[in-house]
Amino acid sequence: VQNYGVNRCVTLWAYIDERSGKLIDAGLERTLISSPVALSFSTASTLLQSSNEAELSPILKRTKALLGVAERNILCWSKTRISKNESARLREERLAVKEMIARQTISVDSSRDDGYKGSFQRTRGHLLVDAALDLHGYVLSGLLWKAK
C-alpha cells in the first residue's frame, strides 16, 4: 500500500437494506482507492464512541464518519443473520461466553487485544471487524455458489 495517491485493490461490495439488514446485492470488482487509514481496535472503538469531533484531525473526522456508517449497516446485517441463521446464533453465543470468561480471568490492564493467552475482547472495533469478516465470508460463499 502506498502512502500517497491511489491504490489498486479488489473490492467486495455489499448493498444492505438499512431497515431490515437484508443483503440486497453484492459483488467483487477491481477498484482504485485512496490510501487506507490504519487503526487499532482501540482507536476505532474510541472514534466510534467519541462525541467530540472538534479535537479530531480532518482525516480522523472522515474516518469516524465512515466507521459510523459501516458499523450501522454491517451490524444491522449481522443482527439479521444471527436472528435467522442457527450457526451464526451459536457462534455469537460462543463469542459472548468467551468474552465473559476473558473479562473474569484476564487483568484489565492487559495491553493485548488479539486473543493471546485469553486476552479476548469485544469492543466496538472488534465487533465491527468481526461482523465485516463474517459478511465477507458470507458474500464470497454466495458468489462462489452462483459461479458454479
Backbone bond lengths (Angstrom), bond angles and torsions (degrees), N, CA, C in turn:
res aa  C-N    CA-C-N  psi(-1)  N-CA   C-N-CA  omega(-1)  CA-C   N-CA-C  phi
1 V - - - 1.454 - - 1.518 108.25 -
2 Q 1.297 115.33 130.55 1.456 120.51 178.90 1.514 109.75 -84.39
3 N 1.331 116.18 156.24 1.458 120.89 178.02 1.516 112.18 -91.40
4 Y 1.286 117.85 8.49 1.457 121.51 -178.81 1.524 109.00 -147.72
5 G 1.304 115.36 164.76 1.451 119.56 174.27 1.509 114.45 63.93
6 V 1.324 113.55 -143.72 1.458 119.94 -176.71 1.519 109.92 -113.27
7 N 1.295 115.39 160.16 1.458 122.45 179.47 1.520 108.65 -127.62
8 R 1.313 115.61 137.94 1.465 120.67 176.79 1.526 108.33 -84.49
9 C 1.315 115.51 139.30 1.462 118.77 179.03 1.518 109.70 -156.66
10 V 1.306 115.09 171.61 1.461 121.81 170.44 1.519 105.75 -103.09
11 T 1.314 115.97 123.81 1.461 121.40 -176.84 1.519 110.13 -106.90
12 L 1.310 115.74 128.19 1.451 121.34 169.94 1.521 105.53 -94.56
13 W 1.326 116.92 117.89 1.463 119.76 179.99 1.520 109.06 -111.89
14 A 1.316 114.13 149.43 1.464 120.08 -179.32 1.519 108.87 -144.29
15 Y 1.318 116.14 129.72 1.461 121.23 172.93 1.521 107.73 -97.02
16 I 1.324 115.74 121.17 1.464 122.19 -177.11 1.517 108.63 -117.45
17 D 1.329 117.02 129.67 1.465 121.08 174.74 1.522 107.96 -67.55
18 E 1.326 116.69 118.37 1.465 121.24 -175.91 1.521 113.15 -66.08
19 R 1.318 117.62 -23.19 1.467 120.06 -178.95 1.519 111.85 -85.21
20 S 1.319 116.41 -44.74 1.467 119.59 -173.79 1.523 113.74 -100.51
21 G 1.327 117.64 -18.17 1.453 120.70 -175.73 1.515 113.22 79.84
22 K 1.321 117.47 5.84 1.457 121.92 -178.00 1.529 110.37 -75.45
23 L 1.323 115.66 137.86 1.453 121.47 174.79 1.524 107.75 -76.63
24 I 1.327 116.40 117.08 1.459 121.44 -176.58 1.522 111.24 -86.91
25 D 1.325 116.44 -45.49 1.457 121.43 -177.95 1.522 108.07 -159.18
26 A 1.320 116.38 157.35 1.462 120.42 179.37 1.515 108.99 -157.28
27 G 1.316 115.72 161.17 1.452 119.91 178.44 1.513 112.07 -172.69
28 L 1.322 114.64 176.96 1.460 123.12 176.33 1.515 108.08 -123.40
29 E 1.328 116.35 140.36 1.458 119.60 173.95 1.519 109.86 -156.72
30 R 1.326 114.68 155.67 1.463 119.31 175.11 1.517 107.87 -78.20
31 T 1.323 115.65 134.96 1.459 119.97 -177.55 1.521 110.50 -141.18
32 L 1.312 114.55 169.29 1.455 123.16 171.07 1.517 107.15 -111.57
33 I 1.322 116.51 133.31 1.464 120.35 179.63 1.523 109.41 -129.84
34 S 1.307 115.99 159.26 1.459 119.71 173.16 1.522 108.83 -73.46
35 S 1.305 116.47 169.69 1.463 120.54 -179.25 1.520 110.42 -58.65
36 P 1.327 117.30 131.31 1.466 119.57 178.86 1.525 111.37 -71.05
37 V 1.309 115.27 157.35 1.460 122.07 176.42 1.522 106.82 -103.35
38 A 1.323 116.64 121.00 1.466 120.77 179.53 1.523 109.14 -81.37
39 L 1.327 116.20 125.38 1.462 121.66 179.63 1.520 109.89 -128.91
40 S 1.306 116.04 140.85 1.462 120.15 170.41 1.530 107.26 -79.95
41 F 1.321 116.50 165.66 1.462 119.37 175.08 1.521 110.13 -58.46
42 S 1.315 115.77 -40.67 1.464 121.16 -178.77 1.527 111.66 -62.93
43 T 1.333 116.80 -45.55 1.463 120.34 179.86 1.522 110.97 -65.26
44 A 1.322 116.66 -42.85 1.467 119.78 178.67 1.525 110.43 -61.53
45 S 1.327 116.96 -43.68 1.469 120.64 179.28 1.518 110.96 -63.59
46 T 1.325 116.72 -41.81 1.464 120.89 178.90 1.521 110.75 -62.43
47 L 1.331 117.11 -43.48 1.466 120.29 178.32 1.528 111.25 -62.74
48 L 1.329 116.85 -42.06 1.463 120.38 -179.50 1.525 111.76 -65.74
49 Q 1.321 117.48 -31.88 1.462 121.20 -177.19 1.519 113.16 -90.80
50 S 1.316 117.04 -18.33 1.463 121.47 -175.14 1.525 111.63 -70.20
51 S 1.321 115.37 137.75 1.464 119.77 175.61 1.524 111.30 -109.87
52 N 1.330 117.53 -8.37 1.457 121.83 -177.63 1.525 109.84 -101.77
53 E 1.331 116.48 97.08 1.459 120.46 -179.40 1.519 112.61 -85.12
54 A 1.320 118.13 -10.38 1.462 121.10 -177.32 1.523 111.74 -61.83
55 E 1.326 117.40 -30.79 1.461 121.58 -177.42 1.527 113.08 -84.99
56 L 1.321 117.75 -6.84 1.460 121.16 -175.29 1.524 111.59 -88.77
57 S 1.332 115.23 146.99 1.462 120.57 173.70 1.530 108.14 -71.00
58 P 1.338 118.07 162.74 1.473 119.90 178.19 1.532 113.00 -56.33
59 I 1.328 116.79 -38.29 1.470 119.56 179.45 1.522 110.62 -65.47
60 L 1.335 117.29 -42.57 1.466 119.68 179.85 1.527 111.76 -70.86
61 K 1.326 118.38 -30.82 1.473 120.51 175.00 1.522 109.92 -63.09
62 R 1.333 115.98 -44.66 1.468 120.61 178.99 1.529 109.81 -65.49
63 T 1.316 116.31 -42.86 1.461 121.10 179.03 1.521 110.80 -61.41
64 K 1.323 117.10 -42.95 1.469 121.95 178.25 1.526 110.50 -59.96
65 A 1.335 116.70 -44.00 1.466 120.66 179.30 1.526 110.90 -63.08
66 L 1.332 117.16 -44.50 1.465 120.71 179.39 1.526 111.66 -65.32
67 L 1.329 116.40 -40.96 1.470 119.94 176.92 1.527 111.08 -61.15
68 G 1.324 116.35 -40.55 1.464 120.44 -179.86 1.517 112.44 -62.14
69 V 1.327 116.33 -44.48 1.470 120.46 178.69 1.525 110.05 -66.78
70 A 1.328 116.29 -45.01 1.466 119.87 179.35 1.522 110.83 -60.66
71 E 1.327 116.53 -44.71 1.467 120.19 -179.76 1.526 110.87 -61.29
72 R 1.307 116.90 -46.90 1.465 120.44 -178.21 1.528 111.12 -58.87
73 N 1.324 117.33 -49.32 1.462 120.59 -175.29 1.524 112.98 -74.85
74 I 1.319 117.04 -43.85 1.467 119.51 -177.47 1.521 111.03 -69.02
75 L 1.333 118.11 -41.13 1.465 119.27 179.04 1.526 111.59 -70.03
76 C 1.334 117.25 -29.61 1.471 120.25 174.16 1.531 109.12 -62.77
77 W 1.330 116.92 -45.96 1.460 121.04 177.04 1.528 110.20 -61.65
78 S 1.326 116.43 -44.80 1.463 121.16 -177.49 1.527 111.57 -60.94
79 K 1.323 117.33 -43.86 1.468 120.74 179.09 1.521 110.98 -62.96
80 T 1.330 116.38 -39.79 1.463 120.23 177.32 1.522 110.07 -64.05
81 R 1.316 116.80 -44.41 1.471 121.09 179.77 1.527 110.60 -61.94
82 I 1.325 117.31 -43.39 1.469 121.02 -179.81 1.526 110.60 -63.84
83 S 1.323 116.68 -37.19 1.466 119.46 -178.39 1.530 112.87 -73.67
84 K 1.342 117.53 -21.68 1.461 120.16 -175.03 1.525 114.36 -112.18
85 N 1.330 117.75 -10.51 1.456 120.76 -174.36 1.527 109.55 -123.34
86 E 1.316 115.83 119.78 1.465 121.38 -176.21 1.527 112.36 -61.45
87 S 1.329 117.75 -43.98 1.468 119.19 -178.53 1.526 111.13 -66.81
88 A 1.323 117.81 -35.47 1.469 120.60 176.90 1.529 110.27 -66.91
89 R 1.329 116.56 -38.97 1.464 120.61 178.84 1.528 110.83 -65.56
90 L 1.323 116.85 -43.88 1.465 120.71 179.18 1.529 111.34 -65.17
91 R 1.324 116.74 -38.44 1.466 120.44 177.25 1.521 110.10 -62.88
92 E 1.319 116.99 -44.02 1.463 121.11 179.03 1.525 110.62 -61.47
93 E 1.321 117.25 -41.20 1.466 120.63 177.84 1.531 111.10 -62.73
94 R 1.342 117.20 -42.77 1.472 120.71 178.45 1.525 111.02 -61.99
95 L 1.330 117.22 -42.72 1.464 120.69 179.94 1.526 111.28 -66.12
96 A 1.320 117.08 -38.21 1.470 120.43 178.54 1.527 110.64 -64.46
97 V 1.330 116.97 -41.29 1.466 120.80 177.79 1.526 109.93 -66.11
98 K 1.322 116.68 -43.41 1.465 120.88 178.79 1.530 110.67 -60.21
99 E 1.326 116.59 -40.62 1.467 120.73 177.86 1.528 110.69 -64.05
100 M 1.322 116.99 -44.73 1.460 120.81 -179.15 1.532 110.75 -61.67
101 I 1.319 116.89 -43.96 1.465 120.89 179.02 1.525 110.38 -63.52
102 A 1.315 117.05 -43.79 1.467 120.74 179.74 1.523 111.02 -62.05
103 R 1.319 117.50 -39.61 1.469 120.52 178.87 1.526 111.64 -64.14
104 Q 1.319 116.25 -34.10 1.459 120.58 -178.17 1.525 112.70 -79.96
105 T 1.326 117.41 -26.90 1.462 119.77 -171.77 1.522 115.37 -109.45
106 I 1.305 118.56 -18.96 1.464 121.44 -175.91 1.518 109.33 -104.58
107 S 1.335 115.71 140.34 1.465 119.37 179.43 1.521 110.33 -64.21
108 V 1.315 115.85 145.19 1.460 122.54 -176.84 1.520 111.51 -64.79
109 D 1.328 117.95 -30.90 1.457 120.79 -175.98 1.529 113.41 -84.36
110 S 1.319 117.47 10.08 1.459 120.40 177.39 1.520 109.59 -61.06
111 S 1.326 116.10 127.95 1.461 119.92 -176.64 1.519 112.43 -85.93
112 R 1.308 117.66 -9.89 1.465 120.20 -179.61 1.521 109.76 -89.21
113 D 1.319 114.96 144.06 1.463 119.17 177.54 1.520 111.19 -134.36
114 D 1.325 116.41 23.67 1.457 121.03 -174.88 1.523 113.76 -106.25
115 G 1.320 117.41 10.31 1.448 120.94 179.35 1.512 114.15 89.23
116 Y 1.324 118.50 -3.10 1.462 122.27 -179.21 1.524 110.24 -62.11
117 K 1.324 116.38 127.86 1.469 123.55 179.82 1.529 112.24 50.60
118 G 1.304 116.23 42.10 1.458 120.37 175.44 1.511 115.88 81.71
119 S 1.331 117.97 7.84 1.469 120.39 -178.41 1.527 111.08 -80.19
120 F 1.292 116.02 53.48 1.463 122.71 -174.75 1.524 110.50 -82.80
121 Q 1.332 116.91 130.33 1.462 121.90 178.77 1.519 109.83 -133.01
122 R 1.323 115.38 157.21 1.468 120.55 176.10 1.528 108.75 -136.21
123 T 1.308 115.82 67.61 1.460 120.53 175.25 1.520 108.39 -75.64
124 R 1.313 117.19 176.43 1.464 119.41 177.69 1.526 111.03 -59.78
125 G 1.325 116.66 -37.16 1.462 120.06 176.62 1.518 111.87 -62.80
126 H 1.331 116.93 -44.43 1.465 121.28 177.86 1.527 111.10 -62.76
127 L 1.327 116.57 -45.01 1.467 120.51 -178.74 1.521 111.33 -62.68
128 L 1.333 116.80 -40.06 1.463 120.69 179.68 1.526 110.69 -65.13
129 V 1.321 117.27 -46.91 1.467 120.46 179.79 1.524 110.28 -64.01
130 D 1.320 117.62 -43.26 1.462 121.05 179.76 1.531 111.19 -60.48
131 A 1.327 116.41 -46.22 1.469 120.07 179.86 1.528 110.89 -66.76
132 A 1.331 117.49 -37.43 1.465 120.62 178.77 1.529 110.81 -65.29
133 L 1.330 116.87 -40.73 1.465 119.96 177.54 1.529 111.13 -67.53
134 D 1.320 117.19 -36.56 1.461 121.12 176.32 1.527 110.04 -63.89
135 L 1.326 116.84 -44.72 1.471 121.22 177.21 1.525 110.03 -61.31
136 H 1.310 117.04 -43.35 1.464 122.11 179.41 1.530 110.25 -57.50
137 G 1.326 117.02 -49.57 1.457 120.82 179.07 1.518 112.53 -63.31
138 Y 1.323 116.47 -41.13 1.462 121.76 179.62 1.528 110.76 -61.93
139 V 1.336 116.00 -47.17 1.466 120.55 -178.77 1.523 110.60 -66.12
140 L 1.329 117.84 -44.94 1.464 119.97 179.66 1.524 111.45 -61.87
141 S 1.321 117.52 -40.43 1.470 120.26 176.85 1.520 110.60 -60.77
142 G 1.331 116.35 -43.60 1.457 120.58 178.36 1.516 112.67 -64.01
143 L 1.323 117.05 -40.92 1.463 120.52 178.98 1.525 111.19 -66.73
144 L 1.329 117.29 -39.54 1.463 120.27 177.19 1.519 111.18 -65.48
145 W 1.319 117.17 -39.30 1.464 121.08 178.82 1.532 110.08 -63.83
146 K 1.343 117.05 -41.88 1.469 120.81 178.62 1.524 111.93 -65.57
147 A 1.329 117.12 -33.11 1.460 121.35 -176.80 1.526 112.83 -72.79
148 K 1.325 117.69 -18.43 1.476 120.99 -178.37 1.487 112.49 -70.75
